[in-house]
């Protein structure tokens, strides 16, 4: 289950990067902000997975 979570978290981060770039290119500040939020969520979840992995060892 941990691997699936890691993949989902990375996908969320990449989705955020895409939204950010599209927002920048189109001048859509709201979409750009959503991209930043998605990236932050993905990064936080990845940190959580790393912490879980540390305690499993």
PDB file of N, CA, C, O and CB in Angstrom:
ATOM      1  N   UNK A   1       0.816  -1.193   0.000  1.00  0.00           N
ATOM      2  CA  UNK A   1       0.000   0.000   0.000  1.00  0.00           C
ATOM      3  C   UNK A   1       0.861   1.258   0.000  1.00  0.00           C
ATOM      4  O   UNK A   1       0.465   2.264  -0.590  1.00  0.00           O
ATOM      5  CB  UNK A   1      -0.929  -0.003   1.197  1.00  0.00           C
ATOM      6  N   UNK A   2       2.010   1.233   0.635  1.00  0.00           N
ATOM      7  CA  UNK A   2       2.879   2.390   0.697  1.00  0.00           C
ATOM      8  C   UNK A   2       3.344   2.869  -0.662  1.00  0.00           C
ATOM      9  O   UNK A   2       3.449   4.073  -0.899  1.00  0.00           O
ATOM     10  CB  UNK A   2       4.054   2.083   1.539  1.00  0.00           C
ATOM     11  N   UNK A   3       3.626   1.926  -1.562  1.00  0.00           N
ATOM     12  CA  UNK A   3       4.089   2.297  -2.897  1.00  0.00           C
ATOM     13  C   UNK A   3       3.000   3.026  -3.669  1.00  0.00           C
ATOM     14  O   UNK A   3       3.273   4.012  -4.354  1.00  0.00           O
ATOM     15  CB  UNK A   3       4.541   1.059  -3.671  1.00  0.00           C
ATOM     16  N   UNK A   4       1.770   2.546  -3.561  1.00  0.00           N
ATOM     17  CA  UNK A   4       0.650   3.218  -4.230  1.00  0.00           C
ATOM     18  C   UNK A   4       0.479   4.642  -3.715  1.00  0.00           C
ATOM     19  O   UNK A   4       0.239   5.567  -4.491  1.00  0.00           O
ATOM     20  CB  UNK A   4      -0.651   2.427  -4.026  1.00  0.00           C
ATOM     21  N   UNK A   5       0.604   4.812  -2.408  1.00  0.00           N
ATOM     22  CA  UNK A   5       0.499   6.145  -1.818  1.00  0.00           C
ATOM     23  C   UNK A   5       1.594   7.056  -2.342  1.00  0.00           C
ATOM     24  O   UNK A   5       1.341   8.220  -2.655  1.00  0.00           O
ATOM     25  CB  UNK A   5       0.568   6.065  -0.292  1.00  0.00           C
ATOM     26  N   UNK A   6       2.802   6.538  -2.439  1.00  0.00           N
ATOM     27  CA  UNK A   6       3.925   7.342  -2.933  1.00  0.00           C
ATOM     28  C   UNK A   6       3.687   7.781  -4.374  1.00  0.00           C
ATOM     29  O   UNK A   6       3.970   8.921  -4.739  1.00  0.00           O
ATOM     30  CB  UNK A   6       5.241   6.549  -2.834  1.00  0.00           C
ATOM     31  N   UNK A   7       3.166   6.869  -5.185  1.00  0.00           N
ATOM     32  CA  UNK A   7       2.873   7.192  -6.585  1.00  0.00           C
ATOM     33  C   UNK A   7       1.786   8.257  -6.661  1.00  0.00           C
ATOM     34  O   UNK A   7       1.901   9.212  -7.429  1.00  0.00           O
ATOM     35  CB  UNK A   7       2.440   5.925  -7.363  1.00  0.00           C
ATOM     36  N   UNK A   8       0.730   8.093  -5.863  1.00  0.00           N
ATOM     37  CA  UNK A   8      -0.363   9.070  -5.844  1.00  0.00           C
ATOM     38  C   UNK A   8       0.137  10.447  -5.404  1.00  0.00           C
ATOM     39  O   UNK A   8      -0.255  11.466  -5.970  1.00  0.00           O
ATOM     40  CB  UNK A   8      -1.490   8.596  -4.911  1.00  0.00           C
ATOM     41  N   UNK A   9       0.999  10.469  -4.397  1.00  0.00           N
ATOM     42  CA  UNK A   9       1.524  11.741  -3.897  1.00  0.00           C
ATOM     43  C   UNK A   9       2.388  12.431  -4.939  1.00  0.00           C
ATOM     44  O   UNK A   9       2.308  13.647  -5.109  1.00  0.00           O
ATOM     45  CB  UNK A   9       2.329  11.519  -2.621  1.00  0.00           C
ATOM     46  N   UNK A  10       3.212  11.662  -5.634  1.00  0.00           N
ATOM     47  CA  UNK A  10       4.060  12.232  -6.686  1.00  0.00           C
ATOM     48  C   UNK A  10       3.191  12.743  -7.839  1.00  0.00           C
ATOM     49  O   UNK A  10       3.476  13.788  -8.424  1.00  0.00           O
ATOM     50  CB  UNK A  10       5.081  11.176  -7.200  1.00  0.00           C
ATOM     51  N   UNK A  11       2.129  11.996  -8.160  1.00  0.00           N
ATOM     52  CA  UNK A  11       1.217  12.417  -9.223  1.00  0.00           C
ATOM     53  C   UNK A  11       0.535  13.732  -8.858  1.00  0.00           C
ATOM     54  O   UNK A  11       0.352  14.599  -9.711  1.00  0.00           O
ATOM     55  CB  UNK A  11       0.164  11.328  -9.494  1.00  0.00           C
ATOM     56  N   UNK A  12       0.163  13.876  -7.591  1.00  0.00           N
ATOM     57  CA  UNK A  12      -0.463  15.120  -7.150  1.00  0.00           C
ATOM     58  C   UNK A  12       0.510  16.294  -7.284  1.00  0.00           C
ATOM     59  O   UNK A  12       0.126  17.389  -7.694  1.00  0.00           O
ATOM     60  CB  UNK A  12      -0.946  14.991  -5.694  1.00  0.00           C
ATOM     61  N   UNK A  13       1.762  16.052  -6.934  1.00  0.00           N
ATOM     62  CA  UNK A  13       2.783  17.094  -7.070  1.00  0.00           C
ATOM     63  C   UNK A  13       2.957  17.483  -8.548  1.00  0.00           C
ATOM     64  O   UNK A  13       3.018  18.668  -8.875  1.00  0.00           O
ATOM     65  CB  UNK A  13       4.136  16.611  -6.474  1.00  0.00           C
ATOM     66  N   UNK A  14       3.036  16.501  -9.422  1.00  0.00           N
ATOM     67  CA  UNK A  14       3.214  16.780 -10.847  1.00  0.00           C
ATOM     68  C   UNK A  14       1.995  17.485 -11.440  1.00  0.00           C
ATOM     69  O   UNK A  14       2.135  18.360 -12.294  1.00  0.00           O
ATOM     70  CB  UNK A  14       3.486  15.483 -11.606  1.00  0.00           C
ATOM     71  N   UNK A  15       0.808  17.103 -10.988  1.00  0.00           N
ATOM     72  CA  UNK A  15      -0.417  17.774 -11.433  1.00  0.00           C
ATOM     73  C   UNK A  15      -0.353  19.246 -11.038  1.00  0.00           C
ATOM     74  O   UNK A  15      -0.744  20.125 -11.806  1.00  0.00           O
ATOM     75  CB  UNK A  15      -1.684  17.095 -10.823  1.00  0.00           C
ATOM     76  N   UNK A  16       0.145  19.500  -9.833  1.00  0.00           N
ATOM     77  CA  UNK A  16       0.277  20.878  -9.367  1.00  0.00           C
ATOM     78  C   UNK A  16       1.253  21.677 -10.202  1.00  0.00           C
ATOM     79  O   UNK A  16       1.001  22.842 -10.511  1.00  0.00           O
ATOM     80  CB  UNK A  16       0.712  20.900  -7.929  1.00  0.00           C
ATOM     81  N   UNK A  17       2.361  21.066 -10.567  1.00  0.00           N
ATOM     82  CA  UNK A  17       3.345  21.753 -11.413  1.00  0.00           C
ATOM     83  C   UNK A  17       2.733  22.102 -12.759  1.00  0.00           C
ATOM     84  O   UNK A  17       2.961  23.186 -13.295  1.00  0.00           O
ATOM     85  CB  UNK A  17       4.603  20.882 -11.610  1.00  0.00           C
ATOM     86  N   UNK A  18       1.957  21.175 -13.299  1.00  0.00           N
ATOM     87  CA  UNK A  18       1.305  21.423 -14.585  1.00  0.00           C
ATOM     88  C   UNK A  18       0.315  22.573 -14.475  1.00  0.00           C
ATOM     89  O   UNK A  18       0.305  23.472 -15.316  1.00  0.00           O
ATOM     90  CB  UNK A  18       0.591  20.159 -15.082  1.00  0.00           C
ATOM     91  N   UNK A  19      -0.514  22.547 -13.441  1.00  0.00           N
ATOM     92  CA  UNK A  19      -1.481  23.637 -13.243  1.00  0.00           C
ATOM     93  C   UNK A  19      -0.762  24.975 -13.097  1.00  0.00           C
ATOM     94  O   UNK A  19      -1.190  25.983 -13.660  1.00  0.00           O
ATOM     95  CB  UNK A  19      -2.356  23.367 -11.997  1.00  0.00           C
ATOM     96  N   UNK A  20       0.323  24.976 -12.346  1.00  0.00           N
ATOM     97  CA  UNK A  20       1.072  26.209 -12.140  1.00  0.00           C
ATOM     98  C   UNK A  20       1.577  26.758 -13.468  1.00  0.00           C
ATOM     99  O   UNK A  20       1.437  27.951 -13.741  1.00  0.00           O
ATOM    100  CB  UNK A  20       2.242  25.972 -11.182  1.00  0.00           C
ATOM    101  N   UNK A  21       2.160  25.902 -14.287  1.00  0.00           N
ATOM    102  CA  UNK A  21       2.721  26.352 -15.572  1.00  0.00           C
ATOM    103  C   UNK A  21       1.620  26.838 -16.513  1.00  0.00           C
ATOM    104  O   UNK A  21       1.785  27.851 -17.193  1.00  0.00           O
ATOM    105  CB  UNK A  21       3.518  25.213 -16.239  1.00  0.00           C
ATOM    106  N   UNK A  22       0.497  26.117 -16.554  1.00  0.00           N
ATOM    107  CA  UNK A  22      -0.618  26.545 -17.407  1.00  0.00           C
ATOM    108  C   UNK A  22      -1.161  27.882 -16.912  1.00  0.00           C
ATOM    109  O   UNK A  22      -1.478  28.764 -17.709  1.00  0.00           O
ATOM    110  CB  UNK A  22      -1.745  25.474 -17.426  1.00  0.00           C
ATOM    111  N   UNK A  23      -1.266  28.026 -15.591  1.00  0.00           N
ATOM    112  CA  UNK A  23      -1.730  29.289 -15.022  1.00  0.00           C
ATOM    113  C   UNK A  23      -0.808  30.439 -15.366  1.00  0.00           C
ATOM    114  O   UNK A  23      -1.266  31.533 -15.694  1.00  0.00           O
ATOM    115  CB  UNK A  23      -1.857  29.171 -13.523  1.00  0.00           C
ATOM    116  N   UNK A  24       0.493  30.196 -15.292  1.00  0.00           N
ATOM    117  CA  UNK A  24       1.467  31.234 -15.658  1.00  0.00           C
ATOM    118  C   UNK A  24       1.327  31.606 -17.130  1.00  0.00           C
ATOM    119  O   UNK A  24       1.330  32.785 -17.483  1.00  0.00           O
ATOM    120  CB  UNK A  24       2.907  30.758 -15.367  1.00  0.00           C
ATOM    121  N   UNK A  25       1.205  30.597 -17.981  1.00  0.00           N
ATOM    122  CA  UNK A  25       1.150  30.828 -19.424  1.00  0.00           C
ATOM    123  C   UNK A  25      -0.114  31.566 -19.846  1.00  0.00           C
ATOM    124  O   UNK A  25      -0.091  32.347 -20.798  1.00  0.00           O
ATOM    125  CB  UNK A  25       1.238  29.513 -20.161  1.00  0.00           C
ATOM    126  N   UNK A  26      -1.210  31.321 -19.144  1.00  0.00           N
ATOM    127  CA  UNK A  26      -2.485  31.929 -19.531  1.00  0.00           C
ATOM    128  C   UNK A  26      -2.825  33.160 -18.701  1.00  0.00           C
ATOM    129  O   UNK A  26      -3.823  33.830 -18.965  1.00  0.00           O
ATOM    130  CB  UNK A  26      -3.597  30.917 -19.405  1.00  0.00           C
ATOM    131  N   UNK A  27      -1.999  33.461 -17.696  1.00  0.00           N
ATOM    132  CA  UNK A  27      -2.288  34.604 -16.845  1.00  0.00           C
ATOM    133  C   UNK A  27      -3.388  34.323 -15.832  1.00  0.00           C
ATOM    134  O   UNK A  27      -3.952  35.254 -15.256  1.00  0.00           O
ATOM    135  CB  UNK A  27      -2.671  35.780 -17.689  1.00  0.00           C
ATOM    136  N   UNK A  28      -3.696  33.052 -15.609  1.00  0.00           N
ATOM    137  CA  UNK A  28      -4.747  32.651 -14.667  1.00  0.00           C
ATOM    138  C   UNK A  28      -4.126  32.457 -13.282  1.00  0.00           C
ATOM    139  O   UNK A  28      -3.592  31.394 -12.966  1.00  0.00           O
ATOM    140  CB  UNK A  28      -5.463  31.337 -15.144  1.00  0.00           C
ATOM    141  N   UNK A  29      -4.209  33.503 -12.472  1.00  0.00           N
ATOM    142  CA  UNK A  29      -3.581  33.468 -11.159  1.00  0.00           C
ATOM    143  C   UNK A  29      -4.223  32.431 -10.244  1.00  0.00           C
ATOM    144  O   UNK A  29      -3.539  31.835  -9.411  1.00  0.00           O
ATOM    145  CB  UNK A  29      -3.653  34.834 -10.515  1.00  0.00           C
ATOM    146  N   UNK A  30      -5.525  32.209 -10.389  1.00  0.00           N
ATOM    147  CA  UNK A  30      -6.223  31.219  -9.558  1.00  0.00           C
ATOM    148  C   UNK A  30      -5.714  29.812  -9.856  1.00  0.00           C
ATOM    149  O   UNK A  30      -5.464  29.033  -8.937  1.00  0.00           O
ATOM    150  CB  UNK A  30      -7.747  31.291  -9.790  1.00  0.00           C
ATOM    151  N   UNK A  31      -5.562  29.490 -11.127  1.00  0.00           N
ATOM    152  CA  UNK A  31      -5.046  28.175 -11.512  1.00  0.00           C
ATOM    153  C   UNK A  31      -3.605  28.002 -11.044  1.00  0.00           C
ATOM    154  O   UNK A  31      -3.213  26.926 -10.592  1.00  0.00           O
ATOM    155  CB  UNK A  31      -5.135  27.985 -13.036  1.00  0.00           C
ATOM    156  N   UNK A  32      -2.832  29.061 -11.155  1.00  0.00           N
ATOM    157  CA  UNK A  32      -1.445  29.026 -10.687  1.00  0.00           C
ATOM    158  C   UNK A  32      -1.395  28.759  -9.177  1.00  0.00           C
ATOM    159  O   UNK A  32      -0.572  27.973  -8.708  1.00  0.00           O
ATOM    160  CB  UNK A  32      -0.726  30.359 -11.022  1.00  0.00           C
ATOM    161  N   UNK A  33      -2.272  29.411  -8.429  1.00  0.00           N
ATOM    162  CA  UNK A  33      -2.333  29.203  -6.978  1.00  0.00           C
ATOM    163  C   UNK A  33      -2.760  27.777  -6.645  1.00  0.00           C
ATOM    164  O   UNK A  33      -2.223  27.169  -5.718  1.00  0.00           O
ATOM    165  CB  UNK A  33      -3.302  30.205  -6.333  1.00  0.00           C
ATOM    166  N   UNK A  34      -3.720  27.240  -7.392  1.00  0.00           N
ATOM    167  CA  UNK A  34      -4.143  25.850  -7.196  1.00  0.00           C
ATOM    168  C   UNK A  34      -2.956  24.909  -7.418  1.00  0.00           C
ATOM    169  O   UNK A  34      -2.797  23.917  -6.706  1.00  0.00           O
ATOM    170  CB  UNK A  34      -5.312  25.489  -8.158  1.00  0.00           C
ATOM    171  N   UNK A  35      -2.140  25.226  -8.397  1.00  0.00           N
ATOM    172  CA  UNK A  35      -0.958  24.426  -8.680  1.00  0.00           C
ATOM    173  C   UNK A  35       0.007  24.414  -7.512  1.00  0.00           C
ATOM    174  O   UNK A  35       0.550  23.371  -7.146  1.00  0.00           O
ATOM    175  CB  UNK A  35      -0.263  24.943  -9.915  1.00  0.00           C
ATOM    176  N   UNK A  36       0.215  25.592  -6.927  1.00  0.00           N
ATOM    177  CA  UNK A  36       1.094  25.681  -5.756  1.00  0.00           C
ATOM    178  C   UNK A  36       0.536  24.838  -4.608  1.00  0.00           C
ATOM    179  O   UNK A  36       1.278  24.137  -3.920  1.00  0.00           O
ATOM    180  CB  UNK A  36       1.261  27.156  -5.308  1.00  0.00           C
ATOM    181  N   UNK A  37      -0.774  24.916  -4.415  1.00  0.00           N
ATOM    182  CA  UNK A  37      -1.423  24.161  -3.334  1.00  0.00           C
ATOM    183  C   UNK A  37      -1.276  22.667  -3.555  1.00  0.00           C
ATOM    184  O   UNK A  37      -0.930  21.933  -2.629  1.00  0.00           O
ATOM    185  CB  UNK A  37      -2.910  24.531  -3.229  1.00  0.00           C
ATOM    186  N   UNK A  38      -1.535  22.209  -4.777  1.00  0.00           N
ATOM    187  CA  UNK A  38      -1.418  20.780  -5.083  1.00  0.00           C
ATOM    188  C   UNK A  38       0.011  20.286  -4.860  1.00  0.00           C
ATOM    189  O   UNK A  38       0.223  19.193  -4.334  1.00  0.00           O
ATOM    190  CB  UNK A  38      -1.850  20.506  -6.533  1.00  0.00           C
ATOM    191  N   UNK A  39       0.977  21.089  -5.258  1.00  0.00           N
ATOM    192  CA  UNK A  39       2.382  20.708  -5.056  1.00  0.00           C
ATOM    193  C   UNK A  39       2.700  20.584  -3.571  1.00  0.00           C
ATOM    194  O   UNK A  39       3.362  19.638  -3.144  1.00  0.00           O
ATOM    195  CB  UNK A  39       3.323  21.738  -5.712  1.00  0.00           C
ATOM    196  N   UNK A  40       2.226  21.538  -2.797  1.00  0.00           N
ATOM    197  CA  UNK A  40       2.488  21.516  -1.361  1.00  0.00           C
ATOM    198  C   UNK A  40       1.856  20.287  -0.711  1.00  0.00           C
ATOM    199  O   UNK A  40       2.476  19.636   0.129  1.00  0.00           O
ATOM    200  CB  UNK A  40       1.958  22.796  -0.701  1.00  0.00           C
ATOM    201  N   UNK A  41       0.619  19.973  -1.104  1.00  0.00           N
ATOM    202  CA  UNK A  41      -0.056  18.787  -0.557  1.00  0.00           C
ATOM    203  C   UNK A  41       0.732  17.528  -0.885  1.00  0.00           C
ATOM    204  O   UNK A  41       0.958  16.680  -0.022  1.00  0.00           O
ATOM    205  CB  UNK A  41      -1.494  18.673  -1.108  1.00  0.00           C
ATOM    206  N   UNK A  42       1.145  17.415  -2.136  1.00  0.00           N
ATOM    207  CA  UNK A  42       1.913  16.244  -2.553  1.00  0.00           C
ATOM    208  C   UNK A  42       3.219  16.123  -1.793  1.00  0.00           C
ATOM    209  O   UNK A  42       3.608  15.029  -1.383  1.00  0.00           O
ATOM    210  CB  UNK A  42       2.189  16.300  -4.038  1.00  0.00           C
ATOM    211  N   UNK A  43       3.896  17.244  -1.607  1.00  0.00           N
ATOM    212  CA  UNK A  43       5.169  17.229  -0.880  1.00  0.00           C
ATOM    213  C   UNK A  43       4.981  16.848   0.583  1.00  0.00           C
ATOM    214  O   UNK A  43       5.765  16.073   1.132  1.00  0.00           O
ATOM    215  CB  UNK A  43       5.845  18.593  -0.973  1.00  0.00           C
ATOM    216  N   UNK A  44       3.954  17.383   1.208  1.00  0.00           N
ATOM    217  CA  UNK A  44       3.686  17.064   2.616  1.00  0.00           C
ATOM    218  C   UNK A  44       3.370  15.587   2.768  1.00  0.00           C
ATOM    219  O   UNK A  44       3.846  14.942   3.702  1.00  0.00           O
ATOM    220  CB  UNK A  44       2.522  17.917   3.161  1.00  0.00           C
ATOM    221  N   UNK A  45       2.578  15.052   1.866  1.00  0.00           N
ATOM    222  CA  UNK A  45       2.236  13.631   1.931  1.00  0.00           C
ATOM    223  C   UNK A  45       3.474  12.755   1.713  1.00  0.00           C
ATOM    224  O   UNK A  45       3.610  11.699   2.329  1.00  0.00           O
ATOM    225  CB  UNK A  45       1.158  13.292   0.887  1.00  0.00           C
ATOM    226  N   UNK A  46       4.365  13.198   0.841  1.00  0.00           N
ATOM    227  CA  UNK A  46       5.604  12.442   0.613  1.00  0.00           C
ATOM    228  C   UNK A  46       6.473  12.427   1.863  1.00  0.00           C
ATOM    229  O   UNK A  46       7.094  11.412   2.178  1.00  0.00           O
ATOM    230  CB  UNK A  46       6.390  13.037  -0.564  1.00  0.00           C
ATOM    231  N   UNK A  47       6.519  13.531   2.564  1.00  0.00           N
ATOM    232  CA  UNK A  47       7.280  13.589   3.809  1.00  0.00           C
ATOM    233  C   UNK A  47       6.674  12.621   4.816  1.00  0.00           C
ATOM    234  O   UNK A  47       7.401  11.916   5.516  1.00  0.00           O
ATOM    235  CB  UNK A  47       7.304  15.032   4.381  1.00  0.00           C
ATOM    236  N   UNK A  48       5.353  12.584   4.893  1.00  0.00           N
ATOM    237  CA  UNK A  48       4.678  11.655   5.789  1.00  0.00           C
ATOM    238  C   UNK A  48       5.029  10.207   5.475  1.00  0.00           C
ATOM    239  O   UNK A  48       5.247   9.406   6.385  1.00  0.00           O
ATOM    240  CB  UNK A  48       3.179  11.851   5.709  1.00  0.00           C
ATOM    241  N   UNK A  49       5.084   9.870   4.193  1.00  0.00           N
ATOM    242  CA  UNK A  49       5.453   8.511   3.795  1.00  0.00           C
ATOM    243  C   UNK A  49       6.894   8.189   4.197  1.00  0.00           C
ATOM    244  O   UNK A  49       7.188   7.076   4.633  1.00  0.00           O
ATOM    245  CB  UNK A  49       5.277   8.335   2.280  1.00  0.00           C
ATOM    246  N   UNK A  50       7.785   9.166   4.046  1.00  0.00           N
ATOM    247  CA  UNK A  50       9.187   8.953   4.434  1.00  0.00           C
ATOM    248  C   UNK A  50       9.304   8.725   5.931  1.00  0.00           C
ATOM    249  O   UNK A  50      10.095   7.895   6.379  1.00  0.00           O
ATOM    250  CB  UNK A  50      10.055  10.152   4.016  1.00  0.00           C
ATOM    251  N   UNK A  51       8.517   9.458   6.702  1.00  0.00           N
ATOM    252  CA  UNK A  51       8.535   9.273   8.158  1.00  0.00           C
ATOM    253  C   UNK A  51       8.026   7.882   8.506  1.00  0.00           C
ATOM    254  O   UNK A  51       8.609   7.198   9.348  1.00  0.00           O
ATOM    255  CB  UNK A  51       7.678  10.357   8.866  1.00  0.00           C
ATOM    256  N   UNK A  52       6.940   7.459   7.862  1.00  0.00           N
ATOM    257  CA  UNK A  52       6.418   6.114   8.112  1.00  0.00           C
ATOM    258  C   UNK A  52       7.461   5.044   7.770  1.00  0.00           C
ATOM    259  O   UNK A  52       7.634   4.071   8.504  1.00  0.00           O
ATOM    260  CB  UNK A  52       5.134   5.880   7.296  1.00  0.00           C
ATOM    261  N   UNK A  53       8.150   5.244   6.642  1.00  0.00           N
ATOM    262  CA  UNK A  53       9.187   4.290   6.237  1.00  0.00           C
ATOM    263  C   UNK A  53      10.306   4.213   7.271  1.00  0.00           C
ATOM    264  O   UNK A  53      10.843   3.138   7.536  1.00  0.00           O
ATOM    265  CB  UNK A  53       9.762   4.678   4.873  1.00  0.00           C
ATOM    266  N   UNK A  54      10.655   5.361   7.852  1.00  0.00           N
ATOM    267  CA  UNK A  54      11.718   5.402   8.850  1.00  0.00           C
ATOM    268  C   UNK A  54      11.345   4.576  10.074  1.00  0.00           C
ATOM    269  O   UNK A  54      12.180   3.856  10.622  1.00  0.00           O
ATOM    270  CB  UNK A  54      12.015   6.846   9.258  1.00  0.00           C
ATOM    271  N   UNK A  55      10.100   4.681  10.495  1.00  0.00           N
ATOM    272  CA  UNK A  55       9.675   3.953  11.686  1.00  0.00           C
ATOM    273  C   UNK A  55       9.429   2.470  11.415  1.00  0.00           C
ATOM    274  O   UNK A  55       9.429   1.663  12.345  1.00  0.00           O
ATOM    275  CB  UNK A  55       8.423   4.580  12.246  1.00  0.00           C
ATOM    276  N   UNK A  56       9.221   2.110  10.165  1.00  0.00           N
ATOM    277  CA  UNK A  56       9.038   0.698   9.803  1.00  0.00           C
ATOM    278  C   UNK A  56      10.360  -0.057   9.829  1.00  0.00           C
ATOM    279  O   UNK A  56      10.383  -1.275  10.006  1.00  0.00           O
ATOM    280  CB  UNK A  56       8.399   0.580   8.415  1.00  0.00           C
ATOM    281  N   UNK A  57      11.450   0.662   9.653  1.00  0.00           N
ATOM    282  CA  UNK A  57      12.769   0.018   9.573  1.00  0.00           C
ATOM    283  C   UNK A  57      13.216  -0.573  10.874  1.00  0.00           C
ATOM    284  O   UNK A  57      14.304  -1.143  10.951  1.00  0.00           O
ATOM    285  CB  UNK A  57      13.793   0.994   9.110  1.00  0.00           C
TER     286      UNK A  57
END
